[in-house]
Amino acid sequence: MKFLEKVKKVKLKEIEQRKKKFPLEKLKKGITKANHSFRKTIKGKNKVSLIAEFKKSSPSRGKINQKASLKEFISLYNEYADCISILTEEKYFSGKLDFLKQARRYTKKPILRKDFILDEYQVYEARAYGADAVLLIAGFVSEKKLKELVKITGSLGMDALVEADSAFGLKKAIASGSKLIGINNRNLNTLKENFLHTEKLLKGISAKKRKELIIVSESAIDSQKQIESLKGKVDAVLVGTGIMSYPVPKVKLRELTGKTLVKVCGITNKKDAQNAVRLGADVIGLNFYKKSPRFVSVKQAGEIANSVRGKVLVAGVFVNETKTKVNSIVKQAGLDIVQFSGTEKPSYVKGFSFPIIKAVHIKDKKSVSVAKNFDCEMIMVDSFVKGEFGGTGKPINPKLVNKTKISQNLVFSGGLNPKNVAGIILEFNPLMVDVCSGIEKEAGRKSFSKMKSFISNVRGVEK
């Protein structure tokens, strides 16, 4: 049986039970109209808006974040997202209808009820619990019913985000009368994802019709690079799993909203790590290269990592180490990311199960060209000093860095300090900036004032 068919059986029983417990006429009493704030919040922005979703599990991923605090996530979404999506479906997504009411206590941002809606009762229910919009799935109900539900939604001052996962469904969604259309990159029957699906379906919408619509891309989105590729093509993206499953959701939200991440590298003690968190760093780096003056043992690394766990991403820096030892240290110290700063080959970098930063040392204009050979999430450009592997304080000549030759996310390192970091961000717009010696009072010991100045100058560029 196809997934949507299974869901429909469950929902029909559920709705009947709800109607008996609390009849529609009783539900309608006391409902006040919304003001279409969901669509207005997305419309006309010179950016791709973010709809951040709260969901604890899904049919495709199973348990995502069962212990997630709704209050904590909504507070984060209130700071970074334009709109908020709440999963209320219980059986497959561990949602609750009451999540809508709870979320409203912590935010004034527009809220979408995301569920499998096939009856008007659910629309009235959504509004009664504080939703400003509902998700309607084109392939879940007949065309006649879809139009009826869109009309009822509008009568309550709410917006209907009508979602499709196929060309046929997209035509049906547009014909529903809603101007807010979602393109799901997930096939709702097989549950397979394809990020390129949005652009494929967009080709079926004429330029004239496109101007009338607000388009939201959904599913298979978990990076700012993907969002950037959709700029000028869609008006918003809906992201749930990419945020909810991330080790530090705030860092993922900062990335998704185009903020430059800050990595403070060469941390050797808990005090510096905690100060980095306090000042707003996103990542700390622990160095496992024994020849480095910033080397830490696995035991030290574990203690430092545990002192800031969940507040910042913890990266391990390795130089020409064996794969076995890297995997062992990652597990023992509880690292989130690994950085390879030696002369590791592309074949070596393949096969690891965690995100990887590969450092490329810039000697001349040809140096950056090797980046294309590496299958990893991020490429770090760092300065070249013969026999050294980072932390030298020597700046890179910016003219030697051709960003167009790097398909991965760019991390900029090499001689960064509070005075030059803003200029680097304005010129290269990197995903992350990495600082080490530029904020030290001595090797392995950070200066609080320099660290504060560096992070403050990074954040100043964002405003």
Secondary structure, 3 states (H helix, E strand, C coil): CCHHHHHHHHHHHHHHHHHHHCCHHHHHCCCCCCCCHHHHHHCCCCCCEEEEEECCEECCCEECCCCCCHHHHHHHHHHHCCEEEEECCCCCCCCCCHHHHHHHHHCCCCEEEECCCCCHHHHHHHHHCCCCEEEEECCCCCHHHHHHHHHHHHHCCCEEEEEECCHHHHHHHHHCCCCEEEEECECCCCCCECCCHHHHHHCCCCHHHHCCCEEEEECCCCCHHHHHHCECCECEEEECHHHHCCCCHHHHHHHHCCCCEEEECCCCCHHHHHHHHHHCCCEEEEECCCCCCCECCHHHHHHHHHHCCCCCEEEEEECCCCHHHHHHHHHHHCCCEEEECCCCCHHHHCCCCCCEEEEEEECCCCHHHHHHHCCCCEEEEEECCCCCCCCCCCCCCHHHCCHHHCCCEEEECCCCCCCCHHHHHHHHCCCEEEECHHHEEECCEECHHHHHHHHHHHHHHHC
